[in-house]
Amino acid sequence: MNSAVPKLIPAMISAIVERGSYVTKTKLLKLMYLFDVEYYRVFRKTFTGFDWKFFHLGPWTGEYDQVITSLADAGEIELQRSDRSEYDTQFFRTPERHEFSKLFASFAEEAPLRQVLDTWADATTAEILDYVYFRTEPMEHGIRNVQLDFSHISPEKALRYTRSSSHTDPKDIRRARGHLRKRMAALAESRSFAFTPPKYDDLFESEMSRLEEKRD
C-alpha cells in the first residue's frame, strides 16, 4: 500500500464534502478504485497499491478497512451516524480542511483524481456502483473472489474524463443489473459484509435535495 493513502483519504473526504455532497464508506471505496483505474490508465500502476479483488458488489480490499479504522481512531476523520434510526449508516467528515495537491509530484499525477472527483463526487452510491460494476475494465474481466487485473485498462489518456461504453449487449446489462439488485438486497438482509450497501440512497437523495434548496 502506498504510504500516501492515509493522507489521501482525508483529502478526498474533505474535497467531496466541500462540494456539498456526502461520503460513506462504500462511496469512498469505489471512488478510490476509480482513481486507481484512471491513474493506471496513464502511469500503468495504481496509486493506492491496494490489492483490489472482485468481492460481492465489486472492487474491494481488506486494507481499506484497516486504514479507515486507524484514521478514525487518530481523529483524522469523523464518522457521523445518521439521525434517522431506520438508516444504519455513517457519513464521513474531516475535522479540518485537507488539500490533496501536495500528495502528488506533478499535475499529471493529480489530474486523474481531479477528473474522478469532478465526475463522481456528487453522484449517488448506486450510480457509482453501477458504473464501477459494468463499465470499468478490471471488473468487466473480473472473476469473483480473485484479484482484479488492471492490465486490461486501455492505455489511452483522455483529455477529458468520460463514461465510456462497455459495448455489452443492453439485454445482458439489464439481466446483470437485475441480478445485482437482488444480490444487494440479499446482502442488505444478511448484513454479511463490512461496508454499507446502497439501499440508503433514498436518504442520500433527500439530503442532497435539502442541501440544494439551502443553496438556492
N, C-alpha and C positions, 0 to 999 in steps of 0.2 A: 504493500500500500504506500502511496505517495505521502511523504511526511507533511505535505501542504494540505491534506484533506481536512484535518481538524480546524484549519483556518478557512478553508473553502466553504464548509457547511454553514457557519455563522454568516459569512459574507453573502451566500446565496439566499439564506433566510431573510437577512436584512434587505437585500435588493428586492425580493418579492413583496415583502410587507410594505416597503416604501411605495410600491406601485398600487397599493390599496387592495392587494389580493391576500389570500390565505396560504398557509403552509401546514401540511400534515406530514406524517411520517412516510406514507405511501407516495404522496405527490412529490416530495423532495427526493426520494429514492429514484423515482422514474426520471425526474429532471436531471439528476446526476448521471443516470445511464445515457440519456440523450446527449448530454455534454460529452461523455466519453465517445459516443458514436461519432459526433461531429469533429471532435479532436482527433480521433483515429483517422477520419477521412483525410485530414491534412497531414498529420505527422506520423501516421502508421503505428501509433501506440496510443493507449488510453492515458488520460491524465491521472485518474484516481489510482490506477494499478489494482483495482478491485478484481476479485475472482468472480466474475458475473456468471450466474447459472440460470437456466430456464426452470423456474420453480413456481408452481401454482399460477399466479396471474401475470407471469412474465419474468423479466430480469430481476434477479435478487442476489444479494451477497450477505453472508453472515458477518462480515467485517463492519458493515454499516451499523448494525445494532450496537456493536461494541463502542464505536466512535460516538454515537448519539448518547449512550449512557454516560460515557466519560465526560462529554461536553455538558450534559445536564448536571452531573454531579459537581462539576467545576464552576457552574453558574454562567457558562459561556452562552448557553441557550436556555430559554424558559419554555416550559410545557404548560399550557393553559387548557384545562378540560372544559368542554362545552358546558354552559349553564343549563342546558336542556337535558333532563335525565334520560330521555329516550335516545340520545345520541352519545354513545360511549366512545368518544374520540378526543384527541388532543390537538391543539393548534400550537405551532412553534413560533416563538419570537426571540429577539435578542435584546438584552438589557441596554445595549448601546449600538450605534450605527457602525457598520463594517464596510470597508471597501475591498473589492477583490482585485483591482488593477495591480496592486503591489505583489500579488501572488504569481504574476507572470513576468517572464523576462522580456517579452515583446508584445506589441498589439496583435501580432499574428496569432500568438498563443491565446490571447484573451478573447479574440473575435468569436471563436466557436461558442463560448459561454454566453457572450452578449447576444448572439443570434438565437440561441436556445431560449434565453430569458425573454427576449423581445417577442418571440413567437408563442411561448407556452406559459409564461408567468401568470397570466390572467385566466388561463384555461381551467376547467374543472378537472378533477382527478379522473373522471370517467373518460373525458376527451383524450387526456394524455395516455391513459391505459389503452384506449382503442388504437391510437397511433403507434404506440410502442409495440403493441402485440402484433399488429397486422402490417406495419409499414416500415419497419427497420430491418436491415439485412441480417444481423445476428439472430433475431427472433424468427425471421422468415425461414432460416435454415436450422433453427434450433431444435434440439431434442430434449424432452423433459428430463430434468434432474442431471443434465450434462452441461459442462462449461460452455458458454457461448463463444462462438468463433467470430471474432471481429474482422478476420481477413476477408470475409465476404463483402465488406463495405467497399463501395466504389471509391477509388482514389480521387475522383473529380472534386475540385474545390469550387463550390458555387459562390458567386459574388453575393448572392442573396439567399438566405435560408428559406427553402420552400418545402412543402409537404408533398413529396413525390409519390407517384402511384406505384403500387407493388405489382401491377398488371395481373393480379389474380382475378379469376372469373368472379363477377359480382355474386353469383349464386353461391359459390364456395365461401365468399366472405360473409354473406348473410347466414349461412349454415354455421360457420365457425363462431360468429358473434352470438348466435343463439346458444351454442354450446358454452361459450364463455360466460354469458349471463347466468345460465343455470349453474355453472361451476362457482361463480362468485356468490350466488345465493346460497349454495350448499356450504361454502366456506364461511359465510357470514353466520349461518345457523350453528355450525360446529365450533367457530372461533378457534380453529386448529392451526392458525398461522399467526406470526408475530406482528405483522403490520396491518394497518386499518384498511378494510375493504371499501370500495367506492359507493357503498349503499347510502352514505351520508350526504351525497351530492345535493339532495333537495334542501338540506340545511345550508350548505355552502352557497347555493344559488340564491337562497333567500337572503343570506347575509350580504352577498355581493350586491343584490338589488338595493338593500338598505344603504350600503355604502355609496352606491351611485346616486341615490336620492339625496344623500347628505352633500354630495359634491355639486349637485345641480342648484 
